[in-house]
Amino acid sequence: MKKVMLMAVAILFSAAAVFAAHSNNPVSDTTKTKKVKPVTKVQYTCTMHPDVISNKPGKCPKCGMTLVKKVDAKKKPAEKRKM
Ligand SMILES: [Zn+2]
């Protein structure tokens, strides 16, 4: 009976080791790619006062409205199609 127990423990141990090794790699990989992800420049502006620009969320000093995210509008909006 002891042999069976030993085998079960051995199988469990190797399975755990394989699982740990297997699950460890992709996790560290994804965290790496997440860190590498480029940070897009985000600015916050007031919808009423476009001249109010802040690089962090907050409130407009002029009217107290919550600043909204302003993404660099470098890419063109949808192209107009002749129709
Ligand atoms: Zn404002």
PDB file of the backbone (N, CA, C, O) and the ligand in Angstrom, with CONECT records:
HET     ZN  A 101       1
ATOM      1  N   MET A   1       0.829  -1.212   0.000  1.00  0.00           N
ATOM      2  CA  MET A   1       0.000   0.000   0.000  1.00  0.00           C
ATOM      3  C   MET A   1       0.862   1.260   0.000  1.00  0.00           C
ATOM      4  O   MET A   1       0.482   2.287  -0.562  1.00  0.00           O
ATOM      5  N   LYS A   2       2.007   1.168   0.627  1.00  0.00           N
ATOM      6  CA  LYS A   2       2.878   2.343   0.708  1.00  0.00           C
ATOM      7  C   LYS A   2       3.352   2.770  -0.683  1.00  0.00           C
ATOM      8  O   LYS A   2       3.520   3.957  -0.963  1.00  0.00           O
ATOM      9  N   LYS A   3       3.565   1.764  -1.553  1.00  0.00           N
ATOM     10  CA  LYS A   3       4.047   2.059  -2.903  1.00  0.00           C
ATOM     11  C   LYS A   3       3.055   2.943  -3.649  1.00  0.00           C
ATOM     12  O   LYS A   3       3.443   3.883  -4.342  1.00  0.00           O
ATOM     13  N   VAL A   4       1.782   2.631  -3.500  1.00  0.00           N
ATOM     14  CA  VAL A   4       0.738   3.399  -4.197  1.00  0.00           C
ATOM     15  C   VAL A   4       0.754   4.852  -3.725  1.00  0.00           C
ATOM     16  O   VAL A   4       0.637   5.791  -4.513  1.00  0.00           O
ATOM     17  N   MET A   5       0.903   4.995  -2.417  1.00  0.00           N
ATOM     18  CA  MET A   5       0.926   6.347  -1.868  1.00  0.00           C
ATOM     19  C   MET A   5       2.115   7.121  -2.427  1.00  0.00           C
ATOM     20  O   MET A   5       2.011   8.290  -2.798  1.00  0.00           O
ATOM     21  N   LEU A   6       3.246   6.425  -2.471  1.00  0.00           N
ATOM     22  CA  LEU A   6       4.461   7.076  -2.962  1.00  0.00           C
ATOM     23  C   LEU A   6       4.280   7.516  -4.413  1.00  0.00           C
ATOM     24  O   LEU A   6       4.676   8.614  -4.804  1.00  0.00           O
ATOM     25  N   MET A   7       3.667   6.625  -5.202  1.00  0.00           N
ATOM     26  CA  MET A   7       3.456   6.942  -6.618  1.00  0.00           C
ATOM     27  C   MET A   7       2.520   8.133  -6.764  1.00  0.00           C
ATOM     28  O   MET A   7       2.741   9.031  -7.576  1.00  0.00           O
ATOM     29  N   ALA A   8       1.483   8.114  -5.965  1.00  0.00           N
ATOM     30  CA  ALA A   8       0.506   9.213  -6.037  1.00  0.00           C
ATOM     31  C   ALA A   8       1.182  10.532  -5.693  1.00  0.00           C
ATOM     32  O   ALA A   8       0.963  11.550  -6.350  1.00  0.00           O
ATOM     33  N   VAL A   9       2.001  10.496  -4.658  1.00  0.00           N
ATOM     34  CA  VAL A   9       2.702  11.722  -4.252  1.00  0.00           C
ATOM     35  C   VAL A   9       3.649  12.179  -5.354  1.00  0.00           C
ATOM     36  O   VAL A   9       3.753  13.368  -5.656  1.00  0.00           O
ATOM     37  N   ALA A  10       4.345  11.195  -5.954  1.00  0.00           N
ATOM     38  CA  ALA A  10       5.290  11.534  -7.013  1.00  0.00           C
ATOM     39  C   ALA A  10       4.564  12.153  -8.200  1.00  0.00           C
ATOM     40  O   ALA A  10       5.021  13.139  -8.777  1.00  0.00           O
ATOM     41  N   ILE A  11       3.437  11.567  -8.553  1.00  0.00           N
ATOM     42  CA  ILE A  11       2.668  12.093  -9.695  1.00  0.00           C
ATOM     43  C   ILE A  11       2.162  13.494  -9.378  1.00  0.00           C
ATOM     44  O   ILE A  11       2.231  14.396 -10.212  1.00  0.00           O
ATOM     45  N   LEU A  12       1.657  13.660  -8.172  1.00  0.00           N
ATOM     46  CA  LEU A  12       1.142  14.973  -7.771  1.00  0.00           C
ATOM     47  C   LEU A  12       2.254  16.012  -7.834  1.00  0.00           C
ATOM     48  O   LEU A  12       2.077  17.122  -8.336  1.00  0.00           O
ATOM     49  N   PHE A  13       3.408  15.608  -7.306  1.00  0.00           N
ATOM     50  CA  PHE A  13       4.537  16.539  -7.238  1.00  0.00           C
ATOM     51  C   PHE A  13       4.984  16.967  -8.633  1.00  0.00           C
ATOM     52  O   PHE A  13       5.185  18.151  -8.900  1.00  0.00           O
ATOM     53  N   SER A  14       5.139  15.960  -9.532  1.00  0.00           N
ATOM     54  CA  SER A  14       5.595  16.280 -10.880  1.00  0.00           C
ATOM     55  C   SER A  14       4.532  17.099 -11.609  1.00  0.00           C
ATOM     56  O   SER A  14       4.853  18.007 -12.375  1.00  0.00           O
ATOM     57  N   ALA A  15       3.280  16.775 -11.366  1.00  0.00           N
ATOM     58  CA  ALA A  15       2.205  17.517 -12.023  1.00  0.00           C
ATOM     59  C   ALA A  15       2.231  18.971 -11.562  1.00  0.00           C
ATOM     60  O   ALA A  15       2.077  19.890 -12.366  1.00  0.00           O
ATOM     61  N   ALA A  16       2.424  19.165 -10.274  1.00  0.00           N
ATOM     62  CA  ALA A  16       2.468  20.518  -9.728  1.00  0.00           C
ATOM     63  C   ALA A  16       3.655  21.278 -10.304  1.00  0.00           C
ATOM     64  O   ALA A  16       3.550  22.458 -10.640  1.00  0.00           O
ATOM     65  N   ALA A  17       4.786  20.584 -10.415  1.00  0.00           N
ATOM     66  CA  ALA A  17       5.987  21.225 -10.942  1.00  0.00           C
ATOM     67  C   ALA A  17       5.769  21.631 -12.389  1.00  0.00           C
ATOM     68  O   ALA A  17       6.129  22.734 -12.801  1.00  0.00           O
ATOM     69  N   VAL A  18       5.173  20.720 -13.157  1.00  0.00           N
ATOM     70  CA  VAL A  18       4.917  21.018 -14.577  1.00  0.00           C
ATOM     71  C   VAL A  18       3.942  22.175 -14.681  1.00  0.00           C
ATOM     72  O   VAL A  18       4.110  23.072 -15.507  1.00  0.00           O
ATOM     73  N   PHE A  19       2.931  22.147 -13.842  1.00  0.00           N
ATOM     74  CA  PHE A  19       1.908  23.209 -13.896  1.00  0.00           C
ATOM     75  C   PHE A  19       2.531  24.562 -13.564  1.00  0.00           C
ATOM     76  O   PHE A  19       2.263  25.572 -14.214  1.00  0.00           O
ATOM     77  N   ALA A  20       3.378  24.545 -12.523  1.00  0.00           N
ATOM     78  CA  ALA A  20       4.001  25.798 -12.099  1.00  0.00           C
ATOM     79  C   ALA A  20       4.902  26.339 -13.206  1.00  0.00           C
ATOM     80  O   ALA A  20       4.886  27.530 -13.517  1.00  0.00           O
ATOM     81  N   ALA A  21       5.686  25.436 -13.791  1.00  0.00           N
ATOM     82  CA  ALA A  21       6.603  25.871 -14.846  1.00  0.00           C
ATOM     83  C   ALA A  21       5.822  26.350 -16.052  1.00  0.00           C
ATOM     84  O   ALA A  21       6.204  27.316 -16.713  1.00  0.00           O
ATOM     85  N   HIS A  22       4.741  25.676 -16.328  1.00  0.00           N
ATOM     86  CA  HIS A  22       3.953  26.008 -17.515  1.00  0.00           C
ATOM     87  C   HIS A  22       3.214  27.336 -17.332  1.00  0.00           C
ATOM     88  O   HIS A  22       3.149  28.156 -18.248  1.00  0.00           O
ATOM     89  N   SER A  23       2.662  27.530 -16.139  1.00  0.00           N
ATOM     90  CA  SER A  23       1.845  28.730 -15.925  1.00  0.00           C
ATOM     91  C   SER A  23       2.729  29.939 -15.605  1.00  0.00           C
ATOM     92  O   SER A  23       2.280  31.082 -15.685  1.00  0.00           O
ATOM     93  N   ASN A  24       3.964  29.683 -15.251  1.00  0.00           N
ATOM     94  CA  ASN A  24       4.835  30.798 -14.868  1.00  0.00           C
ATOM     95  C   ASN A  24       5.311  31.569 -16.094  1.00  0.00           C
ATOM     96  O   ASN A  24       5.406  32.796 -16.057  1.00  0.00           O
ATOM     97  N   ASN A  25       5.606  30.866 -17.166  1.00  0.00           N
ATOM     98  CA  ASN A  25       6.162  31.521 -18.349  1.00  0.00           C
ATOM     99  C   ASN A  25       5.214  32.535 -18.992  1.00  0.00           C
ATOM    100  O   ASN A  25       5.578  33.699 -19.159  1.00  0.00           O
ATOM    101  N   PRO A  26       4.015  32.111 -19.350  1.00  0.00           N
ATOM    102  CA  PRO A  26       3.117  33.066 -20.014  1.00  0.00           C
ATOM    103  C   PRO A  26       2.796  34.271 -19.145  1.00  0.00           C
ATOM    104  O   PRO A  26       2.600  35.372 -19.659  1.00  0.00           O
ATOM    105  N   VAL A  27       2.742  34.072 -17.842  1.00  0.00           N
ATOM    106  CA  VAL A  27       2.393  35.194 -16.964  1.00  0.00           C
ATOM    107  C   VAL A  27       3.468  36.269 -17.033  1.00  0.00           C
ATOM    108  O   VAL A  27       3.164  37.449 -17.207  1.00  0.00           O
ATOM    109  N   SER A  28       4.720  35.861 -16.897  1.00  0.00           N
ATOM    110  CA  SER A  28       5.796  36.839 -16.938  1.00  0.00           C
ATOM    111  C   SER A  28       5.886  37.463 -18.323  1.00  0.00           C
ATOM    112  O   SER A  28       6.323  38.603 -18.479  1.00  0.00           O
ATOM    113  N   ASP A  29       5.463  36.694 -19.330  1.00  0.00           N
ATOM    114  CA  ASP A  29       5.516  37.201 -20.695  1.00  0.00           C
ATOM    115  C   ASP A  29       4.504  38.332 -20.880  1.00  0.00           C
ATOM    116  O   ASP A  29       4.815  39.374 -21.457  1.00  0.00           O
ATOM    117  N   THR A  30       3.300  38.108 -20.384  1.00  0.00           N
ATOM    118  CA  THR A  30       2.256  39.111 -20.572  1.00  0.00           C
ATOM    119  C   THR A  30       2.579  40.380 -19.781  1.00  0.00           C
ATOM    120  O   THR A  30       2.311  41.487 -20.248  1.00  0.00           O
ATOM    121  N   THR A  31       3.153  40.223 -18.587  1.00  0.00           N
ATOM    122  CA  THR A  31       3.474  41.406 -17.807  1.00  0.00           C
ATOM    123  C   THR A  31       4.548  42.218 -18.531  1.00  0.00           C
ATOM    124  O   THR A  31       4.565  43.447 -18.479  1.00  0.00           O
ATOM    125  N   LYS A  32       5.431  41.503 -19.198  1.00  0.00           N
ATOM    126  CA  LYS A  32       6.492  42.191 -19.936  1.00  0.00           C
ATOM    127  C   LYS A  32       5.885  43.013 -21.064  1.00  0.00           C
ATOM    128  O   LYS A  32       6.192  44.194 -21.221  1.00  0.00           O
ATOM    129  N   THR A  33       5.012  42.370 -21.855  1.00  0.00           N
ATOM    130  CA  THR A  33       4.422  43.058 -22.999  1.00  0.00           C
ATOM    131  C   THR A  33       3.560  44.228 -22.518  1.00  0.00           C
ATOM    132  O   THR A  33       3.456  45.249 -23.198  1.00  0.00           O
ATOM    133  N   LYS A  34       2.951  44.075 -21.358  1.00  0.00           N
ATOM    134  CA  LYS A  34       2.105  45.154 -20.846  1.00  0.00           C
ATOM    135  C   LYS A  34       2.952  46.370 -20.517  1.00  0.00           C
ATOM    136  O   LYS A  34       2.549  47.507 -20.759  1.00  0.00           O
ATOM    137  N   LYS A  35       4.128  46.118 -19.964  1.00  0.00           N
ATOM    138  CA  LYS A  35       5.008  47.232 -19.598  1.00  0.00           C
ATOM    139  C   LYS A  35       5.564  47.917 -20.837  1.00  0.00           C
ATOM    140  O   LYS A  35       5.802  49.125 -20.852  1.00  0.00           O
ATOM    141  N   VAL A  36       5.766  47.105 -21.884  1.00  0.00           N
ATOM    142  CA  VAL A  36       6.358  47.639 -23.109  1.00  0.00           C
ATOM    143  C   VAL A  36       5.353  48.518 -23.860  1.00  0.00           C
ATOM    144  O   VAL A  36       5.730  49.413 -24.617  1.00  0.00           O
ATOM    145  N   LYS A  37       4.078  48.242 -23.634  1.00  0.00           N
ATOM    146  CA  LYS A  37       3.027  48.983 -24.335  1.00  0.00           C
ATOM    147  C   LYS A  37       3.292  50.483 -24.251  1.00  0.00           C
ATOM    148  O   LYS A  37       3.445  51.019 -23.154  1.00  0.00           O
ATOM    149  N   PRO A  38       3.346  51.152 -25.366  1.00  0.00           N
ATOM    150  CA  PRO A  38       3.635  52.586 -25.362  1.00  0.00           C
ATOM    151  C   PRO A  38       2.506  53.383 -24.723  1.00  0.00           C
ATOM    152  O   PRO A  38       1.323  53.089 -24.897  1.00  0.00           O
ATOM    153  N   VAL A  39       2.914  54.390 -23.988  1.00  0.00           N
ATOM    154  CA  VAL A  39       1.915  55.213 -23.307  1.00  0.00           C
ATOM    155  C   VAL A  39       1.525  56.371 -24.211  1.00  0.00           C
ATOM    156  O   VAL A  39       2.371  57.174 -24.605  1.00  0.00           O
ATOM    157  N   THR A  40       0.265  56.451 -24.532  1.00  0.00           N
ATOM    158  CA  THR A  40      -0.181  57.535 -25.399  1.00  0.00           C
ATOM    159  C   THR A  40      -0.337  58.800 -24.570  1.00  0.00           C
ATOM    160  O   THR A  40      -0.756  58.758 -23.413  1.00  0.00           O
ATOM    161  N   LYS A  41      -0.003  59.892 -25.166  1.00  0.00           N
ATOM    162  CA  LYS A  41      -0.068  61.161 -24.455  1.00  0.00           C
ATOM    163  C   LYS A  41      -1.528  61.525 -24.218  1.00  0.00           C
ATOM    164  O   LYS A  41      -2.293  61.723 -25.162  1.00  0.00           O
ATOM    165  N   VAL A  42      -1.894  61.607 -22.966  1.00  0.00           N
ATOM    166  CA  VAL A  42      -3.283  61.939 -22.635  1.00  0.00           C
ATOM    167  C   VAL A  42      -3.314  63.263 -21.904  1.00  0.00           C
ATOM    168  O   VAL A  42      -2.586  63.472 -20.933  1.00  0.00           O
ATOM    169  N   GLN A  43      -4.142  64.128 -22.367  1.00  0.00           N
ATOM    170  CA  GLN A  43      -4.305  65.420 -21.692  1.00  0.00           C
ATOM    171  C   GLN A  43      -5.760  65.591 -21.304  1.00  0.00           C
ATOM    172  O   GLN A  43      -6.655  64.986 -21.894  1.00  0.00           O
ATOM    173  N   TYR A  44      -5.973  66.404 -20.329  1.00  0.00           N
ATOM    174  CA  TYR A  44      -7.334  66.634 -19.878  1.00  0.00           C
ATOM    175  C   TYR A  44      -7.697  68.093 -20.146  1.00  0.00           C
ATOM    176  O   TYR A  44      -6.914  69.008 -19.888  1.00  0.00           O
ATOM    177  N   THR A  45      -8.867  68.274 -20.654  1.00  0.00           N
ATOM    178  CA  THR A  45      -9.298  69.619 -20.992  1.00  0.00           C
ATOM    179  C   THR A  45     -10.739  69.834 -20.563  1.00  0.00           C
ATOM    180  O   THR A  45     -11.489  68.885 -20.332  1.00  0.00           O
ATOM    181  N   CYS A  46     -11.104  71.094 -20.464  1.00  0.00           N
ATOM    182  CA  CYS A  46     -12.479  71.420 -20.106  1.00  0.00           C
ATOM    183  C   CYS A  46     -13.295  71.537 -21.381  1.00  0.00           C
ATOM    184  O   CYS A  46     -12.843  72.115 -22.369  1.00  0.00           O
ATOM    185  N   THR A  47     -14.484  70.991 -21.354  1.00  0.00           N
ATOM    186  CA  THR A  47     -15.309  71.057 -22.563  1.00  0.00           C
ATOM    187  C   THR A  47     -15.729  72.489 -22.863  1.00  0.00           C
ATOM    188  O   THR A  47     -16.000  72.834 -24.013  1.00  0.00           O
ATOM    189  N   MET A  48     -15.782  73.317 -21.833  1.00  0.00           N
ATOM    190  CA  MET A  48     -16.187  74.706 -22.026  1.00  0.00           C
ATOM    191  C   MET A  48     -14.989  75.606 -22.308  1.00  0.00           C
ATOM    192  O   MET A  48     -15.112  76.629 -22.982  1.00  0.00           O
ATOM    193  N   HIS A  49     -13.837  75.216 -21.787  1.00  0.00           N
ATOM    194  CA  HIS A  49     -12.639  76.028 -21.984  1.00  0.00           C
ATOM    195  C   HIS A  49     -11.534  75.178 -22.600  1.00  0.00           C
ATOM    196  O   HIS A  49     -10.727  74.583 -21.886  1.00  0.00           O
ATOM    197  N   PRO A  50     -11.503  75.125 -23.916  1.00  0.00           N
ATOM    198  CA  PRO A  50     -10.490  74.293 -24.601  1.00  0.00           C
ATOM    199  C   PRO A  50      -9.062  74.746 -24.323  1.00  0.00           C
ATOM    200  O   PRO A  50      -8.115  73.985 -24.519  1.00  0.00           O
ATOM    201  N   ASP A  51      -8.910  75.981 -23.867  1.00  0.00           N
ATOM    202  CA  ASP A  51      -7.550  76.465 -23.587  1.00  0.00           C
ATOM    203  C   ASP A  51      -7.052  75.933 -22.259  1.00  0.00           C
ATOM    204  O   ASP A  51      -5.861  76.024 -21.961  1.00  0.00           O
ATOM    205  N   VAL A  52      -7.944  75.381 -21.464  1.00  0.00           N
ATOM    206  CA  VAL A  52      -7.539  74.785 -20.187  1.00  0.00           C
ATOM    207  C   VAL A  52      -7.057  73.373 -20.462  1.00  0.00           C
ATOM    208  O   VAL A  52      -7.845  72.501 -20.829  1.00  0.00           O
ATOM    209  N   ILE A  53      -5.767  73.147 -20.285  1.00  0.00           N
ATOM    210  CA  ILE A  53      -5.215  71.817 -20.550  1.00  0.00           C
ATOM    211  C   ILE A  53      -4.389  71.368 -19.359  1.00  0.00           C
ATOM    212  O   ILE A  53      -3.538  72.106 -18.863  1.00  0.00           O
ATOM    213  N   SER A  54      -4.647  70.162 -18.911  1.00  0.00           N
ATOM    214  CA  SER A  54      -3.892  69.609 -17.786  1.00  0.00           C
ATOM    215  C   SER A  54      -3.441  68.209 -18.155  1.00  0.00           C
ATOM    216  O   SER A  54      -4.123  67.512 -18.907  1.00  0.00           O
ATOM    217  N   ASN A  55      -2.294  67.791 -17.630  1.00  0.00           N
ATOM    218  CA  ASN A  55      -1.839  66.442 -17.953  1.00  0.00           C
ATOM    219  C   ASN A  55      -2.293  65.437 -16.911  1.00  0.00           C
ATOM    220  O   ASN A  55      -1.830  64.296 -16.898  1.00  0.00           O
ATOM    221  N   LYS A  56      -3.181  65.849 -16.055  1.00  0.00           N
ATOM    222  CA  LYS A  56      -3.754  64.906 -15.098  1.00  0.00           C
ATOM    223  C   LYS A  56      -5.213  65.287 -14.848  1.00  0.00           C
ATOM    224  O   LYS A  56      -5.596  66.450 -14.971  1.00  0.00           O
ATOM    225  N   PRO A  57      -6.018  64.283 -14.495  1.00  0.00           N
ATOM    226  CA  PRO A  57      -7.440  64.570 -14.285  1.00  0.00           C
ATOM    227  C   PRO A  57      -7.649  65.536 -13.135  1.00  0.00           C
ATOM    228  O   PRO A  57      -6.919  65.520 -12.144  1.00  0.00           O
ATOM    229  N   GLY A  58      -8.647  66.367 -13.286  1.00  0.00           N
ATOM    230  CA  GLY A  58      -8.912  67.332 -12.236  1.00  0.00           C
ATOM    231  C   GLY A  58     -10.131  68.161 -12.598  1.00  0.00           C
ATOM    232  O   GLY A  58     -11.038  67.686 -13.282  1.00  0.00           O
ATOM    233  N   LYS A  59     -10.146  69.382 -12.142  1.00  0.00           N
ATOM    234  CA  LYS A  59     -11.291  70.245 -12.426  1.00  0.00           C
ATOM    235  C   LYS A  59     -10.826  71.543 -13.061  1.00  0.00           C
ATOM    236  O   LYS A  59      -9.720  72.025 -12.818  1.00  0.00           O
ATOM    237  N   CYS A  60     -11.690  72.077 -13.865  1.00  0.00           N
ATOM    238  CA  CYS A  60     -11.358  73.312 -14.567  1.00  0.00           C
ATOM    239  C   CYS A  60     -11.252  74.459 -13.567  1.00  0.00           C
ATOM    240  O   CYS A  60     -12.166  74.660 -12.767  1.00  0.00           O
ATOM    241  N   PRO A  61     -10.155  75.215 -13.596  1.00  0.00           N
ATOM    242  CA  PRO A  61      -9.990  76.334 -12.659  1.00  0.00           C
ATOM    243  C   PRO A  61     -10.965  77.463 -12.959  1.00  0.00           C
ATOM    244  O   PRO A  61     -11.203  78.318 -12.106  1.00  0.00           O
ATOM    245  N   LYS A  62     -11.522  77.474 -14.142  1.00  0.00           N
ATOM    246  CA  LYS A  62     -12.419  78.572 -14.519  1.00  0.00           C
ATOM    247  C   LYS A  62     -13.867  78.296 -14.127  1.00  0.00           C
ATOM    248  O   LYS A  62     -14.554  79.175 -13.607  1.00  0.00           O
ATOM    249  N   CYS A  63     -14.323  77.084 -14.375  1.00  0.00           N
ATOM    250  CA  CYS A  63     -15.734  76.806 -14.103  1.00  0.00           C
ATOM    251  C   CYS A  63     -15.933  75.630 -13.142  1.00  0.00           C
ATOM    252  O   CYS A  63     -17.056  75.377 -12.706  1.00  0.00           O
ATOM    253  N   GLY A  64     -14.870  74.919 -12.812  1.00  0.00           N
ATOM    254  CA  GLY A  64     -14.991  73.832 -11.842  1.00  0.00           C
ATOM    255  C   GLY A  64     -15.519  72.533 -12.436  1.00  0.00           C
ATOM    256  O   GLY A  64     -15.784  71.572 -11.715  1.00  0.00           O
ATOM    257  N   MET A  65     -15.666  72.515 -13.748  1.00  0.00           N
ATOM    258  CA  MET A  65     -16.138  71.280 -14.383  1.00  0.00           C
ATOM    259  C   MET A  65     -15.035  70.232 -14.382  1.00  0.00           C
ATOM    260  O   MET A  65     -13.850  70.562 -14.414  1.00  0.00           O
ATOM    261  N   THR A  66     -15.435  68.971 -14.345  1.00  0.00           N
ATOM    262  CA  THR A  66     -14.448  67.899 -14.390  1.00  0.00           C
ATOM    263  C   THR A  66     -13.805  67.874 -15.775  1.00  0.00           C
ATOM    264  O   THR A  66     -14.484  67.902 -16.801  1.00  0.00           O
ATOM    265  N   LEU A  67     -12.475  67.822 -15.769  1.00  0.00           N
ATOM    266  CA  LEU A  67     -11.762  67.799 -17.045  1.00  0.00           C
ATOM    267  C   LEU A  67     -11.964  66.458 -17.733  1.00  0.00           C
ATOM    268  O   LEU A  67     -12.029  65.411 -17.090  1.00  0.00           O
ATOM    269  N   VAL A  68     -12.060  66.516 -19.045  1.00  0.00           N
ATOM    270  CA  VAL A  68     -12.269  65.284 -19.808  1.00  0.00           C
ATOM    271  C   VAL A  68     -11.002  64.951 -20.571  1.00  0.00           C
ATOM    272  O   VAL A  68     -10.190  65.824 -20.878  1.00  0.00           O
ATOM    273  N   LYS A  69     -10.851  63.676 -20.868  1.00  0.00           N
ATOM    274  CA  LYS A  69      -9.671  63.219 -21.604  1.00  0.00           C
ATOM    275  C   LYS A  69      -9.638  63.832 -22.980  1.00  0.00           C
ATOM    276  O   LYS A  69     -10.655  63.909 -23.669  1.00  0.00           O
ATOM    277  N   LYS A  70      -8.459  64.267 -23.373  1.00  0.00           N
ATOM    278  CA  LYS A  70      -8.310  64.820 -24.712  1.00  0.00           C
ATOM    279  C   LYS A  70      -7.226  64.018 -25.413  1.00  0.00           C
ATOM    280  O   LYS A  70      -6.050  64.094 -25.058  1.00  0.00           O
ATOM    281  N   VAL A  71      -7.628  63.268 -26.392  1.00  0.00           N
ATOM    282  CA  VAL A  71      -6.669  62.436 -27.112  1.00  0.00           C
ATOM    283  C   VAL A  71      -6.171  63.205 -28.321  1.00  0.00           C
ATOM    284  O   VAL A  71      -6.935  63.876 -29.013  1.00  0.00           O
ATOM    285  N   ASP A  72      -4.887  63.092 -28.557  1.00  0.00           N
ATOM    286  CA  ASP A  72      -4.293  63.767 -29.700  1.00  0.00           C
ATOM    287  C   ASP A  72      -5.046  63.404 -30.969  1.00  0.00           C
ATOM    288  O   ASP A  72      -5.076  62.246 -31.385  1.00  0.00           O
ATOM    289  N   ALA A  73      -5.648  64.404 -31.568  1.00  0.00           N
ATOM    290  CA  ALA A  73      -6.448  64.143 -32.765  1.00  0.00           C
ATOM    291  C   ALA A  73      -5.587  64.228 -34.001  1.00  0.00           C
ATOM    292  O   ALA A  73      -5.837  65.029 -34.902  1.00  0.00           O
ATOM    293  N   LYS A  74      -4.570  63.391 -34.030  1.00  0.00           N
ATOM    294  CA  LYS A  74      -3.681  63.412 -35.188  1.00  0.00           C
ATOM    295  C   LYS A  74      -4.255  62.596 -36.332  1.00  0.00           C
ATOM    296  O   LYS A  74      -4.115  62.941 -37.505  1.00  0.00           O
ATOM    297  N   LYS A  75      -4.904  61.505 -35.956  1.00  0.00           N
ATOM    298  CA  LYS A  75      -5.483  60.687 -37.018  1.00  0.00           C
ATOM    299  C   LYS A  75      -6.785  61.299 -37.499  1.00  0.00           C
ATOM    300  O   LYS A  75      -7.597  61.796 -36.718  1.00  0.00           O
ATOM    301  N   LYS A  76      -6.954  61.245 -38.799  1.00  0.00           N
ATOM    302  CA  LYS A  76      -8.143  61.864 -39.377  1.00  0.00           C
ATOM    303  C   LYS A  76      -9.401  61.116 -38.938  1.00  0.00           C
ATOM    304  O   LYS A  76      -9.375  59.899 -38.753  1.00  0.00           O
ATOM    305  N   PRO A  77     -10.460  61.824 -38.780  1.00  0.00           N
ATOM    306  CA  PRO A  77     -11.762  61.155 -38.488  1.00  0.00           C
ATOM    307  C   PRO A  77     -12.178  60.325 -39.683  1.00  0.00           C
ATOM    308  O   PRO A  77     -11.285  60.160 -40.515  1.00  0.00           O
ATOM    309  N   ALA A  78     -13.221  59.831 -39.910  1.00  0.00           N
ATOM    310  CA  ALA A  78     -13.504  59.005 -41.088  1.00  0.00           C
ATOM    311  C   ALA A  78     -13.457  59.847 -42.347  1.00  0.00           C
ATOM    312  O   ALA A  78     -13.915  60.990 -42.361  1.00  0.00           O
ATOM    313  N   GLU A  79     -12.909  59.285 -43.385  1.00  0.00           N
ATOM    314  CA  GLU A  79     -12.802  60.025 -44.653  1.00  0.00           C
ATOM    315  C   GLU A  79     -14.187  60.229 -45.250  1.00  0.00           C
ATOM    316  O   GLU A  79     -15.053  59.355 -45.217  1.00  0.00           O
ATOM    317  N   LYS A  80     -14.346  61.410 -45.787  1.00  0.00           N
ATOM    318  CA  LYS A  80     -15.656  61.665 -46.408  1.00  0.00           C
ATOM    319  C   LYS A  80     -15.709  60.963 -47.754  1.00  0.00           C
ATOM    320  O   LYS A  80     -14.758  61.028 -48.533  1.00  0.00           O
ATOM    321  N   ARG A  81     -16.771  60.324 -48.014  1.00  0.00           N
ATOM    322  CA  ARG A  81     -16.923  59.606 -49.283  1.00  0.00           C
ATOM    323  C   ARG A  81     -17.920  60.340 -50.184  1.00  0.00           C
ATOM    324  O   ARG A  81     -18.954  60.846 -49.750  1.00  0.00           O
ATOM    325  N   LYS A  82     -17.547  60.363 -51.448  1.00  0.00           N
ATOM    326  CA  LYS A  82     -18.474  60.986 -52.411  1.00  0.00           C
ATOM    327  C   LYS A  82     -19.661  60.053 -52.612  1.00  0.00           C
ATOM    328  O   LYS A  82     -19.519  58.874 -52.937  1.00  0.00           O
ATOM    329  N   MET A  83     -20.813  60.625 -52.407  1.00  0.00           N
ATOM    330  CA  MET A  83     -22.002  59.793 -52.606  1.00  0.00           C
ATOM    331  C   MET A  83     -23.099  60.670 -53.152  1.00  0.00           C
ATOM    332  O   MET A  83     -24.205  60.190 -53.403  1.00  0.00           O
TER     333      MET A  83
HETATM  334 ZN    ZN A 101     -14.103  75.273 -17.782  1.00  0.00          ZN2+
END
